[in-house]
Amino acid sequence: MKKLVWLVVCVILWSPLFSQKTALFGQKKKEEAAVSLDDGLPWAEGSILLTDETEMRGQVRYDDRTGTLSFHDGDDARIFNERRVIAFDFLDQKLNKKRQFVTLPFEDPTTHTSQLYFFEILKELRQFAILTKSDQLAVVTKEYATPSSSGFDPSGMPLPSQGPSIVVTKTTAARLESIYLMDKDGVIRRLFKTSIEYDPDALTQEDSENEKGKALRKDYLLECIGKNRYTLLEQYARENKLSFKRKEDLLKIIDYYVLRLEPSEG
């Protein structure tokens, strides 16, 4: 596995955290366990770097809805938790690209407790990295009222309602995905959060980003790249109709930064 320069150095510096008791991070203990090879999720060629520096190569499967990392090499099949893994990667056939993940400690801003999480590396630059983390899938049930129907007239038009409204229940599975900025000191700060909704009867459908409730913390990005460069990025985004608050647009903006504006090493 190709190690990720400064970002992996940060992980190694934090390595003593991986050996501490899980209770310190407020997370439930998940031991390595046997894994089913046929539960509908795709396997992909990949590798896992363990905290004892063992590198395992074989078939990797990561369920970002539950945070479950599975591995098999034909002879052995196991599930790993965050405390046992430094980093892992696999070739995503659907996206046709290699996806890379690292395990990092992160403090929940609500509970103020630290846990280890798998973060996906979206972009790694000289001074910072763009990461993402998906939260667990949560089923949400919503109820709303619709007028009852009294039938149709001869022309096919609906007749006025004569009875009470009908309560319709809609169930969706909502998942939150957060985009983070990690600086060279290892500080992780959330840029924005997006809500992704699934139809429970068609969980394989394409994800759709929901703009509602997003709030970009542009001060974090501005702090890393400076006011002048950030102003140029804003201009580029306006000219190309890109939004800092959409993941795919943000990655295009960061690509432009790397190509045109990122300071050289030295």
C-alpha positions as CSV (number, residue, x, y, z in Angstrom):
1,M,0.0,0.0,0.0
2,K,1.3,3.4,-0.9
3,K,1.6,5.4,2.3
4,L,0.1,8.9,2.3
5,V,3.1,11.1,3.2
6,W,2.2,13.6,5.9
7,L,-1.3,12.3,6.5
8,V,-0.1,8.9,7.4
9,V,2.6,10.5,9.5
10,C,-0.2,12.1,11.5
11,V,-1.8,8.7,12.0
12,I,1.4,7.1,13.2
13,L,1.9,9.9,15.7
14,W,-1.6,9.1,17.0
15,S,-0.9,5.3,17.0
16,P,-0.8,5.1,20.9
17,L,-4.5,5.9,20.8
18,F,-5.2,2.8,18.8
19,S,-4.0,0.5,21.6
20,Q,-5.9,2.2,24.4
21,K,-9.2,0.8,25.8
22,T,-12.2,1.4,23.6
23,A,-14.1,2.9,26.5
24,L,-11.7,5.9,26.3
25,F,-13.3,6.8,23.0
26,G,-16.9,5.9,24.1
27,Q,-17.3,3.3,21.3
28,K,-18.5,-0.2,21.5
29,K,-16.0,-2.9,21.2
30,K,-16.2,-4.8,17.9
31,E,-13.9,-7.8,17.8
32,E,-12.6,-9.4,14.6
33,A,-15.3,-11.9,13.5
34,A,-16.1,-14.2,10.7
35,V,-17.8,-12.5,7.8
36,S,-20.3,-13.8,5.3
37,L,-19.0,-13.8,1.8
38,D,-22.4,-13.6,0.2
39,D,-24.5,-10.8,1.7
40,G,-25.1,-8.8,-1.5
41,L,-22.3,-6.2,-1.1
42,P,-19.5,-6.1,-3.7
43,W,-16.0,-7.2,-3.1
44,A,-13.0,-5.4,-4.6
45,E,-9.2,-5.9,-4.9
46,G,-7.5,-3.9,-2.1
47,S,-5.3,-3.9,0.9
48,I,-5.5,-3.2,4.6
49,L,-2.6,-1.8,6.8
50,L,-3.0,-2.9,10.4
51,T,-1.8,-1.1,13.5
52,D,1.0,-3.7,13.9
53,E,2.2,-2.7,10.4
54,T,1.0,-5.9,8.8
55,E,-0.3,-5.4,5.3
56,M,-3.1,-7.7,4.1
57,R,-3.9,-8.0,0.4
58,G,-6.9,-9.6,-1.0
59,Q,-10.6,-8.8,-1.4
60,V,-11.9,-5.8,0.6
61,R,-15.5,-4.7,1.2
62,Y,-16.4,-1.5,3.0
63,D,-20.0,-0.7,3.9
64,D,-20.0,3.1,4.5
65,R,-23.6,2.9,5.8
66,T,-22.5,0.9,8.8
67,G,-18.7,1.5,8.9
68,T,-18.0,-2.2,8.5
69,L,-14.7,-3.2,6.9
70,S,-14.5,-6.9,5.7
71,F,-11.6,-8.8,4.2
72,H,-11.0,-12.3,2.7
73,D,-8.1,-13.8,0.7
74,G,-9.7,-17.2,-0.2
75,D,-8.5,-18.9,3.0
76,D,-9.5,-16.4,5.7
77,A,-12.4,-14.0,6.1
78,R,-12.6,-11.3,8.8
79,I,-14.1,-8.1,9.9
80,F,-11.9,-5.3,11.3
81,N,-12.8,-2.4,13.6
82,E,-11.2,1.0,13.6
83,R,-8.8,0.2,16.4
84,R,-7.0,-2.5,14.3
85,V,-6.6,-0.5,11.1
86,I,-4.3,2.4,10.1
87,A,-5.5,2.6,6.5
88,F,-7.1,0.7,3.7
89,D,-7.8,1.0,0.0
90,F,-9.7,-0.7,-2.8
91,L,-10.6,-0.3,-6.4
92,D,-14.2,0.8,-6.7
93,Q,-15.4,-0.8,-9.9
94,K,-18.5,1.4,-10.1
95,L,-16.6,4.7,-9.8
96,N,-13.6,3.2,-11.7
97,K,-11.1,4.6,-9.2
98,K,-9.1,3.6,-6.2
99,R,-10.6,4.8,-2.9
100,Q,-8.3,5.4,0.1
101,F,-9.3,5.5,3.8
102,V,-7.5,6.3,7.0
103,T,-8.5,5.8,10.6
104,L,-8.4,9.1,12.6
105,P,-9.6,10.2,16.0
106,F,-12.3,12.8,15.9
107,E,-14.2,14.6,18.7
108,D,-18.0,14.7,18.4
109,P,-18.9,18.4,18.7
110,T,-22.2,17.5,20.3
111,T,-21.0,14.9,22.9
112,H,-17.4,16.1,23.2
113,T,-16.2,12.5,23.2
114,S,-13.4,11.2,20.9
115,Q,-13.8,8.1,18.8
116,L,-11.8,6.5,16.0
117,Y,-13.5,6.7,12.6
118,F,-12.8,5.6,9.0
119,F,-12.3,8.7,6.9
120,E,-12.1,8.6,3.1
121,I,-9.4,10.8,1.5
122,L,-11.0,12.8,-1.3
123,K,-8.0,15.1,-1.9
124,E,-4.5,15.2,-0.3
125,L,-2.6,18.4,-0.8
126,R,0.7,19.8,0.6
127,Q,-0.9,21.8,3.4
128,F,-4.3,20.1,4.0
129,A,-6.5,17.2,3.0
130,I,-10.2,17.0,2.1
131,L,-11.9,14.0,3.9
132,T,-15.4,12.6,4.1
133,K,-17.1,10.4,6.6
134,S,-20.6,8.8,6.3
135,D,-22.8,8.3,9.3
136,Q,-24.9,5.2,9.9
137,L,-28.1,4.8,8.0
138,A,-31.2,5.9,9.9
139,V,-34.8,5.0,9.0
140,V,-37.0,8.1,9.1
141,T,-40.8,7.8,9.0
142,K,-42.8,10.9,8.0
143,E,-46.6,11.3,7.9
144,Y,-48.6,13.8,5.8
145,A,-52.2,14.3,5.0
146,T,-53.7,14.2,1.5
147,P,-57.4,15.0,0.6
148,S,-59.6,12.0,0.3
149,S,-61.1,11.4,-3.2
150,S,-64.8,11.3,-3.9
151,G,-64.3,9.9,-7.4
152,F,-64.4,11.6,-10.8
153,D,-67.1,13.4,-12.8
154,P,-67.9,12.3,-16.4
155,S,-65.2,14.5,-17.8
156,G,-62.6,12.8,-15.7
157,M,-62.1,15.7,-13.2
158,P,-61.8,14.8,-9.5
159,L,-64.9,15.5,-7.4
160,P,-64.7,17.7,-4.3
161,S,-63.6,15.8,-1.2
162,Q,-66.5,14.7,1.0
163,G,-64.5,13.1,3.8
164,P,-61.6,13.6,6.1
165,S,-58.0,13.7,4.8
166,I,-56.1,10.5,4.4
167,V,-52.8,10.2,6.4
168,V,-50.0,8.8,4.2
169,T,-46.9,7.4,5.8
170,K,-43.6,7.6,3.9
171,T,-40.5,5.8,5.1
172,T,-37.0,6.8,3.9
173,A,-33.5,5.9,5.1
174,A,-31.5,9.0,5.6
175,R,-27.7,9.1,5.7
176,L,-25.5,12.1,6.6
177,E,-22.2,12.6,4.9
178,S,-19.8,15.2,6.2
179,I,-17.0,16.8,4.3
180,Y,-13.9,17.7,6.4
181,L,-10.7,19.7,6.1
182,M,-7.7,18.3,7.9
183,D,-4.6,20.6,8.3
184,K,-1.0,19.5,8.6
185,D,-1.3,19.6,12.4
186,G,-3.9,16.9,12.2
187,V,-6.8,19.1,13.2
188,I,-10.0,17.9,11.6
189,R,-12.8,20.4,11.0
190,R,-16.1,20.0,9.2
191,L,-16.7,22.1,6.2
192,F,-20.3,21.1,5.6
193,K,-22.8,18.3,6.0
194,T,-25.1,16.9,3.4
195,S,-28.1,14.6,3.7
196,I,-28.5,11.7,1.4
197,E,-31.9,9.9,1.2
198,Y,-32.5,6.4,0.1
199,D,-35.7,4.5,-0.8
200,P,-35.6,1.4,1.4
201,D,-37.0,-0.6,-1.4
202,A,-34.2,0.5,-3.8
203,L,-31.1,1.1,-1.8
204,T,-28.9,0.6,-4.9
205,Q,-30.3,3.8,-6.6
206,E,-27.9,6.7,-7.2
207,D,-27.3,9.0,-4.2
208,S,-28.7,12.5,-4.5
209,E,-27.3,15.4,-2.6
210,N,-29.7,17.6,-0.6
211,E,-28.9,21.3,-0.4
212,K,-31.2,21.9,2.5
213,G,-29.5,22.9,5.7
214,K,-26.0,23.1,4.4
215,A,-23.7,25.8,5.8
216,L,-20.1,26.0,4.5
217,R,-17.4,26.9,7.1
218,K,-15.3,28.8,4.5
219,D,-13.2,30.3,7.3
220,Y,-11.5,26.9,7.7
221,L,-10.5,26.8,4.0
222,L,-9.6,30.4,4.0
223,E,-7.2,29.9,6.9
224,C,-5.4,27.1,5.0
225,I,-5.0,28.8,1.7
226,G,-5.1,32.6,2.5
227,K,-7.5,35.3,1.5
228,N,-6.0,36.1,-1.9
229,R,-6.1,32.5,-3.1
230,Y,-9.6,32.0,-1.7
231,T,-10.8,35.1,-3.5
232,L,-9.5,33.6,-6.8
233,L,-11.2,30.3,-6.0
234,E,-14.5,32.1,-5.5
235,Q,-14.1,33.8,-8.8
236,Y,-13.3,30.5,-10.5
237,A,-16.4,28.9,-8.9
238,R,-18.7,31.7,-10.0
239,E,-17.4,31.6,-13.6
240,N,-17.9,27.9,-13.8
241,K,-21.2,27.8,-11.8
242,L,-19.7,25.6,-9.1
243,S,-20.7,25.5,-5.4
244,F,-18.4,25.1,-2.5
245,K,-21.3,23.3,-0.7
246,R,-21.5,20.4,-3.2
247,K,-19.0,17.6,-2.8
248,E,-18.3,17.1,-6.5
249,D,-18.1,20.8,-7.2
250,L,-15.8,21.3,-4.3
251,L,-13.4,18.7,-5.6
252,K,-13.3,20.4,-9.0
253,I,-12.5,23.7,-7.2
254,I,-9.7,22.0,-5.3
255,D,-8.4,20.5,-8.5
256,Y,-8.1,24.0,-9.9
257,Y,-6.3,25.2,-6.8
258,V,-3.7,22.4,-7.1
259,L,-3.2,23.2,-10.8
260,R,-3.0,27.0,-10.6
261,L,-2.7,28.3,-7.1
262,E,-1.1,25.8,-4.7
263,P,2.3,27.1,-3.4
264,S,5.3,25.0,-4.4
265,E,7.3,23.0,-1.8
266,G,10.2,24.7,-0.1
